[in-house]
Each structure stands twice: as C-alpha cells, then as structure tokens.
Amino acid sequence: MTNMHAALITAPHTIEYQEVPLPEVGPADVLIKVELAGVCGTDAHLLEGHFNAKLPLIPGHEIVGRVVALGKDVRGFYEGQRVVLDPDLNCGTCMMCQKGMRHQCLHYEAIGVTRAGGFAEYVLAPASVVYDANDLEPEVAVFAEPLGCVAWGITRLKPEPGSTALLYGAGGIGLLLMQALLASGVSEIAVVDTQPARLKLAQELGATHAFQASESTNQQLKDLFPHGFDVVTEATGVPRVQQAMIDQAIAGGKILIFGVAPEDAKIEVSPYEIFRKDLTVLGSFSLNSTIPLALRWMRSGQVKVKELITDTLPLGKLHEAIGQKITASAGSIKSIVSPSEVLSGVLK
C-alpha cells in the first residue's frame, strides 16, 4: 500500500477527503495506524484560517493508534503496540527548550497543527514523542493529549490540599480540568456553565456545587464562599468570563487562564486588586512533557474520560464534528473520529 485516506484542510473553511501518499518512515520515526483521533477547538481554529497553518494540512493532534512500522534507530516499541502522542515537536537546543519550556520552542512545530496529523489512516511521529498506552482502551487513551494539556495547567497552578476552586465551563476540557483539580487535592469545586446537562455530568464526575450561568450567578458564588475561592479557573475562552475571575478569588488566591480567547481580545482588570489581594495570575499553553501524568490519572481512574464522548464519527464526517465545535453545539461534549471508518462516496 502506498496511499492512505485523509481529511485535509485545503483552504480556510474547506475540508477535502482525499487519498494521499503514505508517510515515509525515517530512522527515528514511528508509523502509527490511527485508531481514534479527538476533535479539539484547535481544529476549529485551523479550519477558520487561524494559527498560521501551512495548508493543505491534515489536522488532528489527539491521537491513539497501533505501531505498524519502526525506523531503524528506534528502540523500546514494537509492531502492534497501542501508543499515544505528544504532538508538540521541539528543536531541543533553543533557549526555551534548554530552560525546560519545550512547548515554547522558538522553532515550534506540532503534529496536526503545522505538519500532518491524525485525521488520516496513518500518522508519522518521532519516537521521542510516542508513549506506550497498550493497557488502555482506545476510547480512554485518545484523551492523553488534552489531559496532558490540563496536567500542564495543574503543574503550573499547584493547588494546595484542601483548597476550594471555581471553574467556569463544563465542556470536554472543563470536565477534565475539574477532575484533575480534585485529583490534585482540591476539596470543593463549584462549576458554572450555561447548559444543565453539562452541569449534571459535572456533578456525576465530582463537582460539589453547580450553577447555571445567569445574572444572579456572581451573588450565588459570593453566598457560597463570601471571601472567594483559593483557585479560580476557566475553560471557556470567553473574555468577559476571564475578566470576572479576579473578583471571585480569595486574598492570596490563584487565577488560571486556561481557555483560548480570540487572539485580538482584550479585557479590563484592576492592577490594584491584583496587588491588594496578593493574587497570582497564570496562563497555560499546550502541554510540556505531561503525557505521563495524564496517563497516570487515567490508569488510576482519578480522571474518567469515556463519559465525555458524545459522538464517534467516521473520517468522512470530520466537517460535521468540527462544525459542532465552531457552533458550540449544545448536545456535544467530545467528538471522536475513527479514520478506519470511511464514509462511502466521500473520499476521492
């Protein structure tokens, strides 16, 4: 076999389903037959023409699959092994890599973002970013990358045992973040979302308090914890939500901006309040060697992921899955694509 089926973003707002050449395996590479690939907000941004994507591009960076070929210099993996990927690729020698911030590499590239990703039958990756997941079901292992992003946020945040937390947003990433906070020692967590079904799932997964967003939400939160929360975070990317976070933080508290706001968005904050309340404000971009922590959380059952899957679609319906992300479809939490399932008549 020399070709494979793939979904390509060929221009902004355009996905084409084509046969493309099978990747050539280099000495340090692993060729993986994709079992499942998760649909992420980043895929929606790429489709809309953001992130300076080099088109045409096969997107998809949340990947689980089986090893089918190994480069001559690769050790520690075997054919048939189930693996997951850290999509971030780095040079290893720039100042950011050398200070341990490999995800901020000055020559940053990423599988599914700047080079061919997982919305295809096969994906090629350097062995250095491949991790064993042979003991996990594919419906679990496919969450390694998004949970790895959450793990980096938690690593930066360092929540204290017994602390309280407030989380805005109970979508897929929000529910992962909520569980990771609980797994890291948070004792009480309040979750705010616009959708009752998501809040119900949040409670089933461990939320101690749930509030449907309304004009009275801020006062309800004040009534719950009058002095504020130790940790305030969000997984919405909505600037007006991010702007409101300082008011809900306790003195000495921490604020984590986790959601991806529009690149040109601005918010108004009071530097005096940050100063007066001794607040720490953190950002969290991508993941940074945190796939192992994500895998540990899933293996231990501290973070449950299968409950978040609302759709499993064939490759030929990727456009529908990304469309749900763009429109924030009420019924969708996490869509998964199975590239081995080809929609008849779509692929050229």
Rosetta blueprint (number, residue, H / E / L):
1 M L
2 T L
3 N E
4 M E
5 H E
6 A E
7 A E
8 L E
9 I E
10 T E
11 A E
12 P L
13 H L
14 T E
15 I E
16 E E
17 Y E
18 Q E
19 E E
20 V E
21 P E
22 L L
23 P L
24 E L
25 V L
26 G L
27 P L
28 A L
29 D E
30 V E
31 L E
32 I E
33 K E
34 V E
35 E E
36 L E
37 A E
38 G E
39 V L
40 C L
41 G H
42 T H
43 D H
44 A H
45 H H
46 L H
47 L H
48 E L
49 G L
50 H L
51 F L
52 N L
53 A L
54 K L
55 L L
56 P L
57 L E
58 I L
59 P L
60 G L
61 H L
62 E E
63 I E
64 V E
65 G E
66 R E
67 V E
68 V E
69 A E
70 L E
71 G L
72 K L
73 D L
74 V L
75 R L
76 G L
77 F L
78 Y L
79 E L
80 G L
81 Q L
82 R E
83 V E
84 V E
85 L E
86 D L
87 P L
88 D E
89 L E
90 N L
91 C L
92 G L
93 T L
94 C L
95 M H
96 M H
97 C H
98 Q H
99 K L
100 G L
101 M L
102 R H
103 H H
104 Q H
105 C L
106 L L
107 H L
108 Y L
109 E E
110 A E
111 I E
112 G L
113 V L
114 T L
115 R E
116 A L
117 G L
118 G L
119 F L
120 A E
121 E L
122 Y E
123 V E
124 L E
125 A E
126 P E
127 A H
128 S H
129 V H
130 V E
131 Y E
132 D E
133 A L
134 N L
135 D L
136 L L
137 E L
138 P H
139 E H
140 V H
141 A H
142 V L
143 F L
144 A H
145 E H
146 P H
147 L H
148 G H
149 C H
150 V H
151 A H
152 W H
153 G H
154 I H
155 T H
156 R H
157 L H
158 K L
159 P L
160 E L
161 P L
162 G L
163 S L
164 T E
165 A E
166 L E
167 L E
168 Y E
169 G L
170 A L
171 G L
172 G H
173 I H
174 G H
175 L H
176 L H
177 L H
178 M H
179 Q H
180 A H
181 L H
182 L H
183 A H
184 S L
185 G L
186 V L
187 S L
188 E E
189 I E
190 A E
191 V E
192 V E
193 D E
194 T L
195 Q L
196 P H
197 A H
198 R H
199 L H
200 K H
201 L H
202 A H
203 Q H
204 E H
205 L L
206 G L
207 A L
208 T L
209 H E
210 A E
211 F E
212 Q E
213 A L
214 S L
215 E L
216 S L
217 T H
218 N H
219 Q H
220 Q H
221 L H
222 K H
223 D H
224 L H
225 F L
226 P L
227 H L
228 G L
229 F E
230 D E
231 V E
232 V E
233 T E
234 E E
235 A L
236 T L
237 G L
238 V L
239 P H
240 R H
241 V H
242 Q H
243 Q H
244 A H
245 M H
246 I H
247 D H
248 Q H
249 A E
250 I E
251 A E
252 G E
253 G E
254 K E
255 I E
256 L E
257 I E
258 F L
259 G L
260 V L
261 A L
262 P L
263 E L
264 D L
265 A L
266 K L
267 I L
268 E L
269 V L
270 S L
271 P H
272 Y H
273 E H
274 I H
275 F H
276 R H
277 K L
278 D L
279 L L
280 T E
281 V E
282 L E
283 G E
284 S L
285 F L
286 S L
287 L L
288 N L
289 S L
290 T L
291 I H
292 P H
293 L H
294 A H
295 L H
296 R H
297 W H
298 M H
299 R H
300 S H
301 G L
302 Q L
303 V L
304 K L
305 V L
306 K H
307 E H
308 L H
309 I E
310 T E
311 D E
312 T E
313 L E
314 P E
315 L H
316 G H
317 K H
318 L H
319 H H
320 E H
321 A H
322 I H
323 G H
324 Q H
325 K H
326 I H
327 T H
328 A L
329 S L
330 A L
331 G L
332 S L
333 I L
334 K E
335 S E
336 I E
337 V E
338 S E
339 P L
340 S L
341 E L
342 V L
343 L L
344 S L
345 G L
346 V L
347 L L
348 K L
